[in-house]
Amino acid sequence: MASPLFARSIIATVPVALSSGLSSVLIGSVTSHHELPASSTSGGEAAHSAVSSRIQEGGNTVPRHRHILTAATTALLLSVSTAGCTDEYVDGVTLRLVVADYEVRGQSDNTEQYWNDLITAFEAAHPDIKVKVDVEPWDYVDGKVAAMAKAGQAPDLAQLKSYADFAERGDLYSVDSLVSIPVQSNFVRSFAIAGEHDGTQYAMPFTASTRLLFYNEDLFAEAGIRNPPKTWDELKAAAQKLNTRTRVSYPIAVPLGPEEAEIEAMAWMLGGEGGYTNSTGSYAINSKNNLNSLKWLRENLVAEGLTGPVPVNKLNRRDAYAAFLRGEAGMVNGHPSLLQAAKAAGIRVGVAPVPSRSGESTPAPAAVDWMMAFKRNGLRKELGTFLNFVFKDENVREFATRNNLLPVTVTVTEQMKADVEHEDLRKFLEELPASELPPVGKNSWAVVSDSIKRNIGTAMTSGGSPATTLEVIAGDARKAE
């Protein structure tokens, strides 16, 4: 999890060794020069630390829509071996990285400026690799990359919500073939396992989030609500008080629109001791507990008019968050980025564990976005060099800090827990180990997730049925399996 992106493609110009007898190889777009490449062994640490300082100073040294990130590409290098064989290095290899924009209310400079600063520092340390990145809206990036792959134009690197389809087709490098052992072993273990397909890790966790119940403290005070709800019955009572004692539009916002319905629905299923899979990992979408959870939501909140003016099957997460930031929603299940945005909007916000039917602690849904490397252009070494840089502590911490998301490495998680500057994230960091991810390792999950997004909200409509809706999704899951 975690949440959102805009689209820059990563152009990396690297020297490619050609075997004897080949005069040139074109991979991506090629530009020839006749200068020797600069040394890549100096300035690495200073350049790397420059990412943090540039971000903290506002990062205005790089134009917003810079697409070619250096003025010149690396030179053509001819090397003659002692055995009489000639290795020819041709510049012009293009690596494309497509990433997501993490902005709660729309497009933001945060994500693009982070990548601008990181790439500038990386290029200073590795002048033989040039980088360009495309930042896409978070809710569209998976579809964009899927279309690129279908057209035979997959990027070299992508940061997405799902990876299993690409791993199943053999499109991805394994993680152990890309990054160093210290980097791979530093990923939070549960995330690393979730990035495995058939026992091999193909996806690297890039950012994470979990859900807590957000509530507007001023509206709670106005409605006479002293404590955040722990049970669903307490949640309903709080929503009723907000509805009758305040002028709030959404006593509780329940975004079951197609943007991220699979996470909102999962929160309700887990709260009713259900979930998408059973203890053996098989789909259990139409289980009795899931059915009872959706019935309760429909009968006690939606039918009672406590979920706001927009039908829940039309309400997207971004719109629900926007309503909360305008002071129009009393409660909403939210991820860490909403906390930062709420404070910036002047909302006095409280957070608490997501309520459950019984009031007992149940897992909250977690979301992880994944970085993956495609084999298409055969640039494993150069991809590994870049990824080892991306997952340095300084860079992982900067991204989490800038976007108020959770880190994906053990070392940075411990650093942020101990840092008073990140006190507001502590409840999320504490909640994360017990949180539950959707079954992202199943190659069927992309199909099932899409079915949930399209169908789950219909269970809440006047002509809808939770039982029918769950059976439709379960049927799609059986077909996908």
N, C-alpha and C positions, 0 to 999 in steps of 0.2 A: 501496500500500500500500500497504499497508500494512497492519489489524486492528481493531473492535467498537463498541454505542450504546443508548439508553433513550427516550422520546418526548415532547417538548414542542413545541407548535406556535407559530410566530412570529406574534404579532398586532401589526401595525403600523397605527396610526391616522394617516392622512395627509389633508391637504386635497386634494380633487379638484375641479378647475375644471369647471363645468358650462356648456355653451353657452347662449346666449340663448334663452329660451322654455322651458327645462327647470327645474322647481322643485326636483327632487331626484333623486339617483341612489343606489341602494343596491347596494353591492358588499361582499359578506361581511355582517357584522353592523354596524348603524348605531346610534350613540348621539349624540343632539343635546345641545348645550350652548349657552349664550349669553354666552360670554366671548371676547375676542380672544385668538388664540394668542400664546404667548410668542415672543420673538425667537429665531431659530435661528443667529444669527451670533456668539454669544459663548460662551466657555468650552469651545471644541472641543478645543484641544490639551490643556488641563488635564484635561478629562474623559477624553480618549483615553488619556493616560498613566496614568489611574487604574486601568485594567484590570490592568496589571502589578503595581502596588502592592497592589491588593486580593487578587490571586491569591497573591502572596508572603506576605501577612499571614494567609492562610487563607481569605479570601473569605467570612466568616461574616455579612456584612451583609445577605445576601439569603436568604430562606427557601428551603429545598430544593425545594419543590413550588409555587413561585410561578407562577401561570398568568397573572394580570393584573399587568403589570410596572410600572404607574404608577397613581396614585390617580385621576387625572382624564384625560379625553381632550381633544383639541384642540377649540377653540371653532368655532362656525359663523361664517364670515366672508362678508360680502356686499361685493362690490366693484363700483362703477358706473364704467364707462369713459366717456371724454369723447365717444365717438361715440353714447352713449345706450344701449349694450348692457350688460347686467348679467351678470357672472360670479359664480356662487354656489358657495361652497366648503362642502362637507358632510363632516364628520368621520365616522369609523366604518368606514373601509376596513380590512379584515383581511388581513394577509399571513400565510400559514402557512409556517413553516420546519420541515421534518422532518430531523433529523440523527441520526448514529450515536453510540453509546456505545463509547468506546475503553478497555475494561477487560479485562485478560487473564483474570481469574478471576471475572467476573460484573459486575453493575452497580456503577458507581463514581460518586463525587461529582465526579471530575475534569472530565468532559465537561460536565455540567450546570452546575457552578460557573463554568467558563470562559465558557459562554454567558451566564450570569447577569451576570457582571462586564462582559463585553463589551457586552451590551445596555444595562446601566445607564449605561456611559460613552457609548455611542452616543446614547441618549435625551437625555442631558444636553447633548450637542453638537447634537442635532437634535430638539428638543422637539415638532416636528410629526409625528414618526414614532414610534409605540409598537410594541413588539415582544414576542412570546411565542413560545417554541420548544418543540417536542416532541422528546425524545431517546429513540430506539428501540434495542433490542439490535441490534448490528452485523449479525448473521446473519439478521435478520428485516426490516430496514428497506426493502430493495428490494421485497420482496413487499408490504409495507404500502402503499408509494407506488404501486406498480403497481395494486393494488386500488382505491386512491383515484382514480387517473386513469381506470380503467375505469368507475367509478361517476360520472364527471364531476365529481369533487371533488379534482382534483390540487392540491397545495399550491402556494404561490407560489414557494417555494424548497425544494430538496431536496438532500441530500448522500448520494450513492449510489455503488454499485460500478459501475454501468453506466448509460449514457445514450442509446445509439444508437437504440433503439426509439422513444424520445420525439422525438429529432431527426428520424428518418425520417418520423414522422407530422406534423411541423411544429408540435409542441407547445412548443418552446423558443425563447427569445430567443437571437440570436447574441451571443457574448461582446463583440464590438466595439460592439454597440448598448447595452451595459450599463456597462462600466467604462472608465476613462480609458486613454489610450494608454500612459502609464507603468506602470499596473497590468498591462495585458495583456502588454506586452513584457517584464515582469519574471518571468513564469512560466518555469520550466525548459523549454527549447525542446522537448526530446523529449516532455515532458508536454503542452505546448500542441498539438503535432502530433497526439498520441494523442487529444486532445479534439476533433479535427476530424471532421466527417461531410460527405462530398462536398465537401471543400475549405473548409468553413466551420467555425470553432470554436464549438461550442455548450456545451461543458463546461469548467469551470475546475477544474484540479487543486486539491484542498483539503489532502490529506495523502498522504504516500507512505511506502512501506517496501520493503525488499528482504530477502532471506533469507541468513543465514549459518548454518553448523553450530554449534550450541551444545553444549558438553560440560561435564560435571561434573568439575571438576579433582580433587576429593577421590576420586571414584570411579576416575578415570583413574590416580591415584597408587596407589590400593589394588590396581588390576589390573595395575600395572607398565607402563602405556602412557605413553611419554615425550612423544610428539608427536601432534597431531591428524592424522587420516588425510587424505591427498590423493587417493588412488585408491579405487575401489570395493573392490578386493581388501584394501587397508589398512583400509577401513571395516568389512568383514566380520571381519577379524582382530581389530580393536578390540572389536567386538560380542561375539565369541566369548570374549575375555579377560574382559570385563565379566560375561558370563554364567556363567563357571566360577570366577572369582576373587572375585566380590562377590555380594551378595544382592539386587542390583538387579532390579526386576520387568521393566523395559523396557531391554534393552541399547541398542536404538535404537527410538524411537517413530516410527511412520510413519502419520500421520493421513490416511487415505484415506476417512474417513467424509464424509458429505454437506456438512458445514459449509463446508469450503474445500478440497475434494479437488482442484479444478482447479489450485491453486497448488502443492500438494505433488507432484501428478503431473507438473506442468510442470518442477519441479526435477529429477526423474529423467530426463525426456525431454531437457532441455537438457544434462544431464550425460553423456548418451549421444549428443550431437551431433544431437539431433532437435528437436522442438518442435511447436507446434500449426499453424504455417504454414510454407510454403517461402519461397524468396527473392523470389518474385513476389507474396507475400501471400495465396496460395490455401491453403485448408486442406490439411494433410498429416498428419492425425491417425493414419492407419493406415500410416505409413511404416515401412520396414524398421528404421530406427534406433529409432523409438519402440517397435516390437514387441520388439526385442532388449533394450531398457532394462527393460521390464516383465517380460520373461522372467527377466532377471538378478535383479531384485528378488524375484520370486516364488520362484525356485529357491535363491538364496543367503542370503536373510534371512528371508523368511516361512516357507518350508518347513523351515528349520533351527531354528525356534523362537526367533529372535533379536529379534522385534518385540513381545514382551510378551503378557500374558494376554488382552487384548481384541483380537478380530480386526481387522485393519487397515481393513476395509471398514465397521466399526462405530465406529472410533476417530476422534472429531472433534478438530480442532486445539485447541480449548479444553481438552479432557480430556487431550490429550497434554502441553500446557503445564502443566496442573495437576499431572500426574505428575512432570514435571521439577522443579517448584517444591517438591514434597514429597520430593525426593531419590530418587524411584523410577525415573527414566529417566536413562540415562547420556548419551544423545545425542538431539537432535531438531533439525530445521531450524526456525529461529525468526526472528521479526521484531524490530525494536528494542525494542518495549514489553516483551518477555519479559526483556530484559537488566535493566531497572529493577526488574521484579517479582522476578527471581531474587536480586538484591542485597538487596532488602527482606526476602526469605525466608531470608537467610543462606547462600545457595548460592554457593560459589566457582566462578564460571563462566568458561569460556574460549570464544572465538569464532574461527572460521576460515572461509575460503571453503568453500562446499558442494563436497564431493568429486565428481570426475568419473570416468568409466570409465578414461580414459588418465592422469589426473593433470594434464593440461593445463588451463589456465584456460578455463572456459566461462561463459557468462552465467548469472547467478542470476535467478530469477523476481522481478519487481517487481510491486507492487500500488499502484494509485493510486485514491483515492476522489474523487468528482467533485461539485462544486457546480453546480447548474443552476437556471435561472429559467424558470418556466412562464408562458405568455402569457395564461392563462385569464382573469385579472382585469385585464389591461391596465395594469399598474402599473410600466412600464419605468423611469421616472425614479426612483421611490422605491426600487425594487429596486437600481438602479445606485448610488444614494447609500449604501445599506447595504453593498453588496458592495465598493465602494471603501474603506469603513471596515474591513471584515473583512480585506481583504488588505493593510492597512498592515503594515510590518515588525514593529512591536511585537506585533501580534496574531498574525501568522504564527509568530513566534518563541515567543510564550507557549504556543500550542497544541502546537507541536512539543516544547517543553520539558516541559510538564505531562504529556504522554502518551508521551514518549520515542519519538516518531515523527520522520520526516524532513521537512524543509521543502520547499515546492514552488516557492519563488522563488529567483532567482539571488542576490539581495542577502543574504537570510537564510542561505542555504546557505554563502556565503563567511564570514559572521559566525560561524556555529557551527563551521566548520572551524578558525577562528583562535582560538576561545575554549576555554581549558583546562577550563572547566566542562563542556564537551561532549566531552571526550576519549573517553569510552566510545562515542560515536556515530561517531567518526572512521572506523572500518573500514566502517561502513554507508554513510557519506557517500562514501567512496572507491569502494565497490562499486557504488553506485547508477548512475553514468553508463554502465557496461557492462552493467547489468541489462536484462532484456527483459520488456516488458509483454505480457500476453495480448492478443489482437486485439480490444480493447474498442471500436474504431471501427466494427467490422462490426455491422450491425443484426441479424445472425444470432447474434451472440455470446451473447446472453442465453439463447437456446434451446440452443446448443451447450454453454455453461457448465453449464446445468442437467443436460444429458445426462451430462456428465463427472461431476458430483457424484453422480448416481444410479447410474452404471454402472461407473466406473473401478475401484472397490474390488472388484467381483465377479471381476475378473481374478485376484485373489489368493486366492480361495476354493478349497476342495478340488474343487468341480465346475466351476470357472470356467476360462476360457481367455483369455489376453491377446489372441490374434488375433481371437477372436469379439467380445470386448469392444470393441476398437478399431474393428472393422468396424461394430458397432452405432452407436457414437458418430459415425463418419465418415458413416454413412447419415443420421443425424439432421442432420449439418452440411449434407449435400447437399440435403436437403429444406428446411432453413431458408434456404439460399441462393436 
